[in-house]
């Protein structure tokens, strides 16, 4: 089973680039807007979130903050922005993103960051996920061998 990545990306051309780079190795799911992302990812099955915050304006970062606050697992979020300032860095640090990439970035850079985020997820949540998968649903009883 492939690892799952959730991408908040409204730009169709950038979606195509991400699909080209990652679809062979990962299952990728997309949302256009932060509110759609929160609704679509309410069960938290994706291990890494890639969040494109455009020019990282107040509306973009507010959307990221809403998404992050609704994430019960606090999974690693990779933030993509088209610009950077001290103010943006302070806001990003306050939200708690795993990594912040500024455009333009190379596909190789993004791949390395995604791999690091997956390693982080495995160290942080892997044992919990494996343990949960082994527990039968409520009320289910196994038969003795």
N, C-alpha and C positions, 0 to 999 in steps of 0.2 A: 504494500500500500504506500502510495506517495504521500509526502508531507504536503500539507495544505497551506496556501498563502492567500490572504485576503487583501485586495488592492482597492483603495479608494482613489479612483482616477477617472475624471470626467472626459479627458481628451482622448478621442478615438485613435489618433495616430500613436500616442504614447502607449495606449493599451496594446496596440499591435506589436510595438517594440518589446514590451514586457512579455507578451505571449510567445513571441519568437525566441526570446532568450530563456524563458523558464518553463514553457509548457511540457517539454520532454521530461524534466526532472521533478516537477511539482504540479499538483492540482491548483489551479488559479481561479479565484472568484472575484468579480468586480462589482463595485457600486459607483454611482455618479456623484452622490452628495453625502455628507456626513450622516444626515438623518436616515437615508436609505441604508447606509452602512450599519448603523446601529440596529435597525430592524432586521436586516439580512443576516447579521452575525450574532443574534441574541443568544445562541446556544454555545458560542465560543469554541467551535470545533477547529478553527484555523490556528496554526501554531505561530505564524508571523503575520503582522499587519504592515502593509506598505501604504502610507498615507501621503498623497500628493496635495500639499497645501498651497499650490500656486505661488503667488508672490508673498505668502505668509502674512497677509493683512489680518486685521483684527477678526474679521468674519471667518477666515480660514482657520486661524488658531483657535477660535471659539468652537468651531466644528470638531477640531481635533480634541479639544478639552472635553467636549460632550461625549465623544466616542470613548476616550480614555476613562472617564469617570463611570461609564456604563460597562466597563470590561471587568468582570469579576475575577479573572485570572491575572490581570495585569501582564498580558503577553507583550513580547518585544514589538515595539512600533518603530519602523524606519520612516523617518520624515523626509520628504523630497520637497525642496523649495527652489524658486528661481532667483532668490536674492538672500542676502544675509546682513544683519546689522547686530549691534550689541543688544538692542531692544528685543529683536527676534530671539537671539541666543538666551536671554534671560527668561523670556516667555516659554521657550522650548524646554529649558532646564526645569522650570516650575511645573510643567506638564508631565515631564518624566519620560521622554522618548529614549529609545535604545540607541539610535544613531541618526544623525542629521546629515543628509547629502545635499549639496548645493549644485544645481544645474549650471553648466553641463557637467555630467559625470560619465565615466565610462561604464559599459555593461559589465566589465570585469570587476570594477569597484563595487557595483551593486550586488553582483554574485557573491563576492567575498563578505559583504555585510549581511546578506541573507543567510549565508552559511554560518556566520558567527552568531546570528540571532537564533538559528535553529539549534546550535550547540547550547546556547544559553537556555532555550526552552527545554531541551532535554535534561540539562543539569537541574533546572528549577522545577519542572513539572513532570518529567518523564516517569519517575517512580510512582507518582500519583496516578497518572494516566494508565500505567500498566496494572496497578493495584485495582483501579476502578473497573478495568476491562475484565478482570478475573472474578469480580463479585457478581453473582446472579442478581437479576432485578428483584425488587421487593416481592416477597411471597413465593418466589421460585425456590424449589427444593431439588437438590440433586439426589439421585439414587445411589446407595452404597454400591461399591464395585463387588 
